[in-house]
Amino acid sequence: MLDLSFEPPKPKVISGAKADWELVIGLEVHAQVASNAKLFSGASTTFGAEPNSNVAFVDAAMPGMLPVINAFCVAQAVRTGLGLKAGINLTSAFDRKNYFYPDLPQGYQISQLYHPIVGEGEVLVDMGPGVARRVRIERIHLEQDAGKSIHDMDPHMSFVDLNRTGVALMEIVSRPDIRGPEEAAAYVGKLRQIMRYLGTCDGNMQNGNLRADVNVSVCEPGAYEKYRETGDFSHLGTRCEIKNMNSMRFIQQAIEYEARRQIAIVEDGGGVVQETRLYDPDKGETRSMRSKEEAHDYRYFPCPDLLPLEIEQAWVDDIAASLPELPDEKKARFVTEFGLTEYDASVLTAEVEAAAYFEEVAQGRDGKMAANWVINELFGRLKKDDRDITESPVSPAQLGGIIDLIGRGDISGKIAKDLFEIVYTEGGDPAQIVEERGMKQVTDTGAIEKVVDEIIAANPAQVEKAKANPKLAGWFVGQVMKATGGKANPKAVNEIVSKKLG
């Protein structure tokens, strides 16, 4: 099981030209709230709509339009905070973050700087069997998203789509506890998994519904421990922020490049400039976007259009009572209840839909056999066809029916794989298919013995070899299975062959 005691992770050590360096990483993950309406308007959040079709007057910053808080988005933020074992602030407030972007009609973003809705929490990041890293969450705050600038429709001008403007985001800010590229990607993956279980964010990175700003710095070995002891960030070196990462693979690549870039600067006698950078996946490098602003550069001040947000503890308690079983708890239960290995339980709980599928298959059946069929046969076939579990042509009831036929001895493992392929491609009831197509396993020992006798009589030389070396008896088993079209009961065949060969 996972070691839940916090131990600072083993750092990623990068050898420079002159010395060894360690990585320190913190992430700001922007998760789009799963909601049908925006944070401060009733406009739709449907992805892929015609440009500028999901825009209310308040989203477009029309004069006199005032924001109205969406209570469901607040509840989703609370659910996320509870899922991350974070404190919920019963009083929070919204601020205006002032900056100019062409796709931000108001000229400011409504966010939460001083009084976020969610306080400190934690995430346990799985780094291998029996190994978990604890990453501390500093805060989660609600804010509205900006629009989207489109630069590839005309060679001389850019276009603005405001459909995304005002969509609710949760910004999940971690402490600088992450020590390597793989751990950073695993952390984002764990956040995505938890929020998908909670139903608070769909985690679709391709659509931009989950993206991360990655803060990277390098420091001398031992400096991170000094930071942990003193809380002094100066031990960690100057950080640079890589904006809007929406791929686990790119997150790792960007961190690797940025770390080596900073090491080269420092070892050459220069100083790293704190700035915001972008990652170019085609070139595999980061490039400067702008100098890093501080909070005072945004001229934050309390939003005059919104009163402080006050929620009741009883409401928070009701949300807590409705939380689903989360990935770590479900994984632990699968290990104890179904006797699975930790690895198999991790695979089956990676996606909430896969966990539900497996649990339905395993209900009342052998858990290990169910896991084997779901992971090896079903997942393997779905991967080959580039499908996910929600697109599976084999239902849990159908797969369970195949397992039942194996358990009753009606079909062998080999026949079961042939049956699975039929059900996958053609559908139908497994038991009915077995009856109609004559796929039922031969369990009549008399009939099996007759086939064994025929094969032994036809192969006297092989018999002598098998008597001298019992391991060669498997050849006879294979010949019997071939002669019976794979329908003979393998256990009965093995027993009869062993008996006949003495």
C-alpha positions in Angstrom: 0.0 0.0 0.0 1.0 3.6 -0.3 3.4 5.2 2.2 1.4 8.2 3.3 4.1 9.7 5.5 5.6 12.8 3.9 9.2 12.5 2.8 10.6 15.1 0.5 11.1 13.4 -2.8 14.5 12.4 -4.2 15.4 15.3 -6.5 16.2 15.2 -10.1 19.9 15.9 -10.3 21.3 17.5 -13.5 25.0 17.6 -14.1 26.2 20.9 -15.5 29.6 21.6 -17.0 30.9 22.7 -13.5 28.6 21.2 -10.9 25.5 19.2 -10.1 22.2 21.0 -9.8 18.7 20.1 -8.4 15.3 21.0 -9.8 12.6 22.8 -7.9 9.1 23.0 -9.5 5.8 24.5 -8.6 2.6 24.4 -10.7 -0.4 26.6 -11.2 -3.0 24.3 -12.7 -6.0 26.0 -14.4 -9.0 23.7 -14.4 -12.2 24.6 -16.2 -15.1 24.1 -13.9 -17.6 21.5 -15.2 -20.7 23.7 -15.5 -23.3 24.4 -18.1 -23.1 28.2 -17.5 -20.2 30.7 -16.9 -19.0 32.0 -13.6 -20.8 35.4 -13.8 -23.4 34.9 -16.5 -25.9 32.4 -17.8 -24.1 32.0 -21.2 -23.4 28.4 -22.3 -19.9 26.8 -21.9 -20.4 24.3 -24.7 -17.1 23.7 -26.5 -16.9 24.0 -30.3 -19.8 26.4 -30.8 -19.7 29.0 -33.5 -17.4 31.9 -32.6 -18.9 34.5 -30.4 -22.2 32.6 -30.1 -21.9 31.8 -26.3 -21.6 35.4 -25.1 -23.8 37.3 -22.7 -23.7 41.1 -22.3 -21.7 40.9 -19.2 -19.1 38.6 -20.9 -18.7 41.3 -23.6 -18.4 44.0 -20.9 -21.3 46.0 -22.2 -21.9 49.2 -20.2 -24.0 48.8 -17.1 -23.8 45.0 -17.0 -23.0 43.5 -13.6 -21.7 40.0 -12.8 -23.9 37.5 -10.9 -22.1 34.6 -9.2 -23.0 31.1 -10.3 -23.6 29.1 -7.1 -23.0 25.8 -8.9 -19.4 26.9 -9.8 -18.8 27.8 -6.2 -20.0 24.3 -5.1 -17.7 22.7 -7.7 -14.7 24.6 -6.2 -15.7 23.4 -2.7 -16.0 19.8 -3.9 -12.5 20.1 -5.5 -11.1 21.5 -2.3 -12.7 18.7 -0.2 -11.3 16.1 -2.6 -7.8 17.5 -2.1 -8.2 17.4 1.7 -8.1 21.2 1.7 -9.6 23.7 4.1 -12.7 25.6 2.9 -12.9 29.3 3.6 -16.4 30.2 4.6 -15.7 33.8 3.6 -13.9 34.6 0.4 -13.8 37.6 -1.9 -13.2 38.6 -5.6 -10.6 41.0 -6.8 -10.0 42.8 -10.1 -6.7 41.8 -11.8 -6.0 44.6 -14.2 -4.1 43.9 -17.4 -4.7 44.3 -21.1 -5.4 41.5 -23.6 -7.4 41.9 -26.8 -9.5 38.9 -25.8 -10.4 40.3 -22.4 -13.2 42.8 -23.0 -13.4 44.2 -19.5 -9.7 45.1 -19.3 -9.5 43.2 -16.1 -10.0 39.6 -14.9 -12.2 38.9 -11.9 -10.2 36.6 -9.7 -9.4 35.9 -6.0 -6.0 37.0 -4.7 -6.3 37.9 -1.0 -9.2 35.7 0.1 -9.5 32.5 -2.0 -12.3 30.1 -1.5 -10.0 27.1 -0.7 -7.0 27.0 1.5 -4.2 24.5 2.1 -4.5 20.9 0.9 -2.4 18.1 -0.5 -2.1 15.6 -3.3 -0.5 12.2 -3.1 1.3 11.5 -6.3 1.9 7.9 -7.2 5.5 7.4 -8.3 5.5 3.6 -8.5 4.3 0.6 -6.5 4.3 1.5 -2.8 5.7 4.9 -3.4 3.8 8.2 -3.1 4.9 11.8 -2.9 3.0 14.4 -1.0 2.7 17.7 -2.8 1.2 20.5 -0.8 -1.5 22.7 -2.2 -1.2 26.3 -1.2 -4.7 27.5 -2.4 -7.5 27.1 -4.9 -9.2 30.2 -6.2 -12.0 30.9 -8.6 -11.5 33.2 -11.6 -13.0 33.9 -15.0 -11.2 32.8 -18.2 -10.2 35.1 -21.0 -11.3 34.7 -24.7 -9.3 33.4 -27.5 -7.3 35.2 -30.2 -7.1 33.5 -33.6 -4.1 34.4 -35.8 -4.3 32.0 -38.7 -7.4 33.1 -40.5 -6.0 36.2 -42.1 -2.4 37.2 -43.0 -3.0 40.8 -41.9 -5.2 40.7 -38.8 -6.3 38.6 -35.8 -9.8 37.6 -34.8 -11.2 37.3 -31.3 -13.6 34.6 -30.1 -15.3 35.5 -26.8 -17.0 32.1 -26.2 -14.5 31.2 -23.5 -14.6 34.6 -21.9 -16.1 34.3 -18.4 -15.9 30.5 -18.2 -15.2 29.5 -14.6 -11.6 28.4 -13.8 -10.2 26.9 -10.6 -6.5 27.8 -10.3 -4.8 25.2 -8.1 -1.5 26.5 -6.8 1.0 24.1 -5.4 4.0 24.6 -3.2 7.4 24.2 -4.8 7.5 20.6 -3.6 7.9 18.9 -7.0 11.5 17.8 -7.8 11.5 16.4 -11.3 9.8 16.4 -14.8 8.2 13.0 -14.3 6.8 14.0 -10.9 5.4 17.2 -12.4 3.5 15.3 -15.1 2.3 12.7 -12.5 1.1 15.5 -10.3 -1.0 17.0 -13.1 -2.3 13.5 -14.0 -3.3 12.9 -10.4 -5.1 16.2 -10.2 -6.9 15.4 -13.4 -7.9 12.0 -12.1 -9.3 13.3 -8.8 -11.3 16.1 -10.5 -12.7 13.6 -13.0 -13.8 11.4 -10.2 -15.4 14.4 -8.5 -17.1 15.6 -11.7 -15.7 19.1 -11.2 -13.5 19.2 -14.4 -13.5 16.9 -17.4 -9.7 17.2 -17.7 -9.7 17.5 -21.4 -6.3 19.0 -22.1 -6.7 19.0 -25.9 -9.6 21.5 -25.5 -7.7 23.6 -23.0 -10.0 22.6 -20.1 -6.9 21.7 -18.1 -3.6 23.5 -18.5 -0.7 24.3 -16.3 1.8 27.2 -15.7 5.0 25.5 -14.7 7.5 27.4 -12.4 11.0 26.1 -12.7 14.2 26.9 -10.8 17.5 25.3 -10.2 19.5 25.3 -7.0 22.6 23.7 -5.4 22.2 20.3 -3.7 20.8 20.8 -0.2 19.2 24.2 -0.9 15.7 22.7 -1.0 16.1 21.3 2.5 17.1 24.7 3.7 13.9 26.1 2.2 11.9 23.4 3.9 13.5 24.3 7.2 13.3 28.1 7.0 10.5 28.8 4.4 12.9 31.2 2.7 12.3 31.0 -1.1 15.7 32.7 -1.8 17.4 29.3 -1.4 15.5 27.9 -4.4 17.0 30.2 -7.1 15.3 32.5 -9.5 12.2 30.9 -11.1 10.8 31.2 -14.6 7.2 30.4 -15.5 6.3 28.4 -18.6 2.8 29.3 -19.6 -0.2 27.3 -20.8 1.1 23.8 -20.9 -1.6 21.4 -22.0 0.3 18.1 -22.5 2.0 15.8 -19.9 4.7 15.1 -22.4 5.4 18.7 -23.2 5.5 19.6 -19.5 8.3 17.1 -19.0 10.2 18.3 -22.1 9.8 22.0 -21.2 11.1 21.4 -17.7 14.1 19.5 -18.9 15.0 22.3 -21.4 14.4 25.1 -19.1 16.5 23.6 -16.3 19.5 23.1 -18.6 19.0 26.7 -20.0 19.1 28.1 -16.4 22.1 26.0 -15.4 24.1 27.2 -18.5 23.4 30.8 -17.6 24.4 30.4 -13.9 27.5 28.4 -14.7 28.5 31.1 -17.3 28.5 33.7 -14.5 25.1 35.2 -15.4 21.9 35.6 -13.6 18.5 34.0 -14.4 15.9 36.7 -15.1 12.5 36.0 -13.6 10.1 36.0 -16.6 7.3 34.3 -18.3 8.2 31.9 -21.1 6.5 29.8 -23.7 7.4 26.3 -24.9 7.8 25.6 -28.6 7.2 21.8 -29.0 8.5 21.9 -32.6 11.8 23.3 -31.6 11.8 21.6 -28.1 12.8 24.9 -26.4 11.3 27.7 -24.3 11.4 31.3 -25.4 10.8 34.6 -23.5 7.3 35.9 -23.6 7.4 38.9 -21.1 9.2 39.9 -17.9 7.4 38.3 -14.9 4.9 40.6 -13.3 4.4 40.8 -9.6 1.0 41.1 -7.9 1.4 44.9 -7.6 1.8 45.2 -11.3 -1.7 44.0 -11.8 -3.1 46.7 -9.5 -5.3 44.2 -7.7 -8.2 45.7 -5.7 -11.5 44.3 -4.4 -14.1 44.0 -7.1 -16.7 46.7 -6.4 -19.4 44.8 -8.3 -19.4 41.7 -6.0 -19.9 41.4 -2.3 -17.7 39.1 -0.2 -18.8 35.5 -0.8 -20.1 33.9 2.4 -21.1 30.2 2.6 -22.4 28.2 5.5 -20.6 25.2 7.1 -23.8 23.1 6.8 -23.7 23.6 3.0 -20.0 22.5 2.9 -20.9 19.5 5.1 -23.7 18.5 2.7 -21.2 18.7 -0.2 -18.7 16.6 1.7 -21.3 14.0 2.4 -22.0 13.6 -1.3 -18.4 13.1 -2.4 -17.8 9.9 -4.4 -15.2 7.3 -3.5 -11.9 8.9 -4.7 -9.1 7.1 -6.6 -6.8 6.3 -3.7 -9.6 4.9 -1.6 -11.0 2.9 -4.5 -7.6 1.6 -5.4 -7.0 0.4 -1.8 -10.5 -1.3 -1.8 -9.8 -3.1 -5.0 -6.6 -4.5 -3.5 -8.4 -5.8 -0.4 -11.8 -6.7 -1.7 -10.8 -8.3 -5.0 -7.3 -9.5 -4.1 -5.7 -7.4 -6.9 -2.0 -6.4 -7.1 -1.4 -2.7 -6.5 -0.4 -2.3 -10.2 -3.6 -3.8 -11.5 -5.7 -1.7 -9.1 -3.9 1.4 -10.3 -4.6 0.5 -14.0 -8.3 -0.1 -13.2 -8.8 3.1 -11.2 -6.9 5.4 -13.6 -10.2 6.5 -15.1 -13.5 6.6 -13.2 -15.3 4.9 -16.2 -12.8 2.0 -16.2 -13.2 1.5 -12.5 -17.0 1.4 -12.8 -16.8 -1.1 -15.7 -14.4 -3.4 -13.8 -16.5 -3.3 -10.7 -19.6 -4.4 -12.6 -17.7 -7.2 -14.3 -16.2 -8.4 -11.0 -19.4 -8.3 -9.0 -20.0 -11.9 -7.7 -17.1 -13.3 -9.7 -13.4 -13.9 -9.2 -11.8 -10.5 -9.0 -8.4 -11.5 -10.3 -9.9 -13.2 -13.4 -12.1 -10.2 -14.0 -9.2 -7.9 -13.7 -7.1 -10.0 -16.1 -9.9 -10.0 -18.8 -10.6 -6.2 -18.4 -6.9 -5.2 -18.5 -5.4 -7.7 -20.9 -8.2 -8.6 -23.4 -10.5 -5.6 -23.3 -8.1 -2.7 -22.8 -5.6 -4.3 -25.2 -8.3 -4.6 -27.9 -9.6 -1.0 -27.3 -6.1 0.4 -27.5 -5.5 -1.4 -30.8 -8.7 0.3 -32.1 -7.9 3.7 -30.5 -11.0 3.6 -28.4 -11.6 4.4 -24.7 -13.7 2.4 -22.3 -16.8 4.5 -22.9 -16.8 3.3 -26.5 -16.4 -0.4 -25.7 -18.6 -2.7 -27.9 -18.4 -5.3 -25.1 -20.6 -4.5 -22.2 -19.8 -5.5 -18.6 -22.6 -8.0 -18.7 -21.3 -9.6 -21.9 -17.7 -9.8 -20.5 -19.1 -11.2 -17.2 -21.0 -13.8 -19.2 -17.8 -15.0 -20.9 -16.1 -15.3 -17.5 -19.1 -17.2 -16.2 -18.8 -19.7 -19.1 -15.1 -20.3 -18.2 -16.0 -20.7 -14.5 -18.7 -23.4 -15.3 -16.3 -25.2 -17.6 -18.4 -24.7 -20.6 -15.5 -23.2 -22.6 -11.7 -23.2 -22.3 -9.5 -20.1 -22.1 -8.7 -20.4 -25.8 -12.3 -20.7 -26.8 -13.1 -17.8 -24.5 -10.7 -15.6 -26.5 -12.3 -16.6 -29.7 -15.7 -15.9 -28.2 -14.5 -12.5 -26.9 -13.5 -11.5 -30.5 -17.0 -12.6 -31.8 -18.8 -10.6 -29.1 -16.4 -7.6 -29.7 -17.0 -7.5 -33.5 -20.6 -8.9 -33.8 -22.2 -8.5 -30.4 -24.7 -11.0 -29.0 -25.2 -13.1 -25.9 -22.0 -15.1 -25.1 -23.9 -18.2 -23.9 -26.2 -18.2 -26.9 -23.2 -17.9 -29.3 -21.5 -20.9 -27.7 -24.6 -23.0 -28.1 -25.4 -21.9 -31.7 -21.8 -22.2 -33.0 -20.9 -25.5 -31.2 -18.1 -23.9 -29.2 -18.9 -25.7 -26.0 -15.9 -27.4 -24.3 -15.6 -31.2 -24.5 -15.7 -32.5 -20.9 -16.6 -36.2 -21.7 -13.4 -38.0 -20.5 -14.3 -41.0 -22.6 -14.3 -39.0 -25.8 -11.1 -37.3 -24.7 -9.4 -40.6 -23.8 -10.3 -42.0 -27.3 -8.5 -39.1 -29.0 -5.5 -39.5 -26.7 -5.2 -43.2 -27.5 -5.3 -42.4 -31.2 -2.5 -39.9 -31.0 -0.3 -42.1 -28.8 -0.8 -45.0 -31.2 0.2 -42.9 -34.1 3.4 -41.6 -32.5 5.3 -44.4 -30.8 8.7 -42.7 -31.2 7.3 -39.6 -29.4 5.9 -41.8 -26.7 9.3 -43.2 -25.9 10.8 -39.7 -25.7 8.0 -38.5 -23.4 8.5 -41.5 -21.1 12.2 -40.6 -20.8 11.5 -36.9 -20.4 8.1 -36.2 -18.9 8.3 -32.5 -20.0 7.7 -33.7 -23.5 4.2 -34.8 -22.6 3.0 -31.3 -23.5 3.4 -32.2 -27.1 0.6 -34.8 -26.8 -1.6 -32.3 -24.9 -1.1 -29.8 -27.8 -2.0 -32.5 -30.4 -5.2 -33.5 -28.5 -6.3 -29.8 -28.3 -5.6 -29.4 -32.0 -7.5 -32.6 -32.9 -10.5 -31.4 -30.9 -10.5 -27.9 -32.2 -9.4 -26.5 -28.8 -12.7 -27.8 -27.3 -11.3 -30.4 -25.0 -11.0 -29.6 -21.3 -7.3 -28.8 -20.9 -7.3 -30.1 -17.3 -8.8 -33.4 -18.3 -6.4 -33.7 -21.3 -3.4 -33.2 -19.0 -4.6 -35.8 -16.5 -5.4 -38.5 -19.2 -2.1 -37.9 -21.1 -0.1 -38.2 -17.8 -1.9 -41.4 -16.9 -1.4 -42.9 -20.3 2.3 -42.1 -20.4 2.8 -43.6 -17.0 
